[in-house]
Amino acid sequence: MYKNKNIIFVQHLLIWLVLFSIPFVLSYGQDLDNNRLIAHFLIPMFFYAMIFYLNFFVIIDKFLFSKKTLAFIIINLGLIGLFILLKEFIEANYFADLIKNRPQDENREGPPFKLFLYVQMLSYAAPVLFSIAIKSTKRWVKTEAEKKEADNFKLQTELQHLRYQLQPHFFFNSLNNIYSLVDISPDKAKSTIHSLGKLMRYLLYETSTELVPLSKEIEFMRKYIELMKLRLTDKTTVESSFPISEPNLKISPLLFISLIENAFKHGVSASKESVISIDMITKENSVIFQIENYNFPKQISDKSGSGIGLPNLEKRLELLYPSKHQFQQKIKDGIYSVYLKIET
């Protein structure tokens, strides 16, 4: 913050130094009338600077931005009138020789007083307009930055809510799977609980960041697939394929797990044969994830799962990868398929 203020101060100082040095640069190598330079350039420039900074630091904030426009105009007209009178007073009392030595031409009349006054008013009004322009721009930039920060905070809050929503959902579905194993195979149930502990450790401690390496997500999915296989019979075949050498890609965590959960929830039958096919490939900066499984709709009496997985995923994709993802799902000939492409 202090660094930015110092930079702004230096910028303003350089600008005024350049402005005050212009006459000296333009008259380099020529005789310079110091009195004329001081009276007609340096003194007005000093008054311009005073008008500019009075407006920039005090008057614009206190009156114009507070919607006291009439007071703002009156104050500036008073300042301009004061500085014009001061300029004329200084010239008349300290630079009288300039007026006396001014070349006279009997056949030429000086500019009308009204025109002279208008020119003076316009020249002194310029710093007011510049200060309004700069201050308004600065205020607009600040407002936009605050709006962007607020939008980002809202986005992060919503994403955090969705992530917290997903974790209990995942845990609940996994417990349902373990419950179904307790009577059938206690040993498998124990192994499943141990595996679930590892998965929950990843959920709790490694997915709190905005992005995670794709390799960790793949490892998580592989462990989850192996966990789900423990409750399957020989009637279900699970085929999975992931990149052998994962590229150095990072992705938002837990985007694919809902699709895998969904496949095991709806693609498995106790009496019919079925196949679950999971495939992930990477192309440059894109990740393509596809799943196909037989579709065995849940019975109305089946209350396992909460049904929030896919809506949660779609909402997160909209927030995290707007215009950078494709998500398609369809059912054809009893086969449910999903295609998800994400550009990282």
Residue pairs with C-beta under 8 A, 6 or more apart in sequence:
16 49
19 45
20 42
20 45
23 32
23 37
23 41
24 32
35 95
35 97
35 98
36 98
38 95
39 90
39 91
39 94
39 95
39 98
43 87
43 90
44 87
44 123
47 83
47 86
47 87
47 124
48 123
48 124
48 126
48 127
49 127
50 83
51 76
51 79
51 80
51 83
51 124
51 127
51 128
51 131
52 127
52 128
52 130
52 131
53 131
54 79
55 76
55 127
55 128
55 131
55 132
55 135
56 131
56 134
56 135
59 72
59 75
59 76
60 72
60 131
60 132
60 135
61 135
62 68
63 69
63 71
63 72
63 75
64 72
64 132
65 139
76 125
76 128
80 121
80 124
80 125
80 128
83 124
84 117
84 120
84 121
84 124
91 98
91 99
92 99
110 116
111 119
155 319
158 319
159 316
159 319
159 320
162 312
162 315
162 316
162 319
163 207
163 254
165 308
165 312
166 254
166 257
166 258
166 308
166 309
166 312
167 203
167 204
169 305
169 306
169 308
169 309
169 312
170 203
170 257
170 261
171 196
171 200
172 305
172 306
173 261
173 265
173 304
173 305
174 192
174 196
174 199
174 227
176 304
176 305
177 192
177 227
177 228
177 231
177 264
178 189
178 192
178 193
178 196
180 231
181 188
181 189
181 192
181 230
181 231
182 189
188 230
188 231
191 230
192 227
192 230
192 231
195 223
195 226
195 227
195 230
196 227
198 223
199 220
199 223
199 224
199 227
202 216
202 220
203 254
206 212
206 216
206 253
207 253
207 254
209 253
210 252
211 250
211 251
211 252
211 253
212 250
212 251
212 252
212 253
213 246
213 248
213 249
213 250
214 243
214 246
214 247
214 249
214 250
214 251
214 282
214 287
215 246
217 251
217 253
217 254
217 255
217 256
218 242
218 243
218 246
218 280
220 257
221 242
221 256
221 257
221 260
221 278
222 240
222 242
224 257
224 260
225 238
225 240
225 260
225 278
228 238
228 260
228 264
229 238
232 238
232 268
233 270
235 269
235 270
235 271
235 272
235 273
235 274
236 267
236 268
236 269
236 273
236 274
236 275
236 276
237 273
237 274
237 275
237 276
238 275
238 276
238 278
239 275
239 276
239 277
239 278
240 277
240 278
240 279
241 278
241 279
241 280
242 280
243 280
243 281
243 282
246 282
247 282
249 282
249 285
249 287
249 344
250 344
251 287
251 342
251 344
252 316
252 320
252 321
255 313
255 316
255 317
255 320
255 340
255 342
256 280
256 289
256 340
258 309
258 310
258 312
258 313
259 289
259 291
259 310
259 313
259 338
259 340
260 278
260 291
261 305
261 309
262 291
262 309
262 310
262 338
263 276
263 278
263 291
263 293
263 336
264 276
265 298
265 304
265 305
266 293
266 295
266 296
266 297
266 298
266 336
267 274
267 275
267 276
267 293
267 294
267 295
267 296
267 336
268 274
268 276
268 296
269 294
269 296
272 294
272 296
274 293
274 294
274 296
275 292
275 293
275 294
276 291
276 292
276 293
276 294
277 290
277 291
277 292
277 293
278 290
278 291
279 289
279 290
279 291
280 287
280 288
280 289
280 290
281 287
281 288
282 288
285 343
285 344
286 341
286 342
286 343
286 344
287 341
287 342
287 344
288 339
288 340
288 341
289 338
289 339
289 340
289 341
289 342
290 337
290 338
290 339
290 340
291 337
291 338
292 335
292 336
292 337
292 338
293 335
293 336
294 334
294 335
294 336
295 331
295 334
295 335
295 336
298 304
298 305
310 329
313 327
314 327
317 325
317 327
317 340
317 342
321 342
321 343
324 342
324 343
325 340
325 341
325 342
325 343
326 339
326 340
326 341
327 338
327 339
327 340
328 338
328 339
328 340
329 336
329 337
329 338
329 339
330 336
330 337
331 337
